[in-house]
Amino acid sequence: EALSLSIIEASAMGLPVVASRVGGIPEVVVDGETGLKVPVDDSAALAAAIGRLVDDPALAERLGQAGRQRYLQHFSLDAMLDGHEAVYREALQAKRP
């Protein structure tokens, strides 16, 4: 997936995310703020990031809550509708002489 729906859903539920830096994932996961990003095909880095969240529940909670806030601001139905409406308004304004 270019933009993983499962990551967006996890963020919506306030869960911390560990993901690779591929496709549209960097738009959803802000490293160290809303989740942890690891290099592609680096199983050691993946295991270390998961272990870090297991060992530090406060970090996992903080990342999960920040991910939920990012979801609400950028990926919720309301945010998506607002974004689409803004595009249409801009297009209509551009057509006016």
C-alpha positions, 0 to 999 in steps of 0.5 A: 500500500502506498498509504497504509490504511492500517496505520491510519486506523491504528492512529485513530485508535491512539495506538503507537505505530512502528513503520518503514519509510516507504510510500506515503507512510512518512505523511502519516507517521512523524518519527519520534512524535506520532510513531517510530520509523525504521529503514526498509528491510531492517528487521533489527531496527524493527525489532528494536523499535518494537522493543523500545515501545514495550519497554517504555509504556509512557513513550508508547502512550505519548506516541499513540495520543499524538498519532490520534491527534494527527489523525483527527487533524489530517485523516478523519472524515471531517478533515478529509471533507474540509480538505476536499471542500477547500480544493473545490472552493479554490477551483471555483475562485480560480474560474471567476474573472 
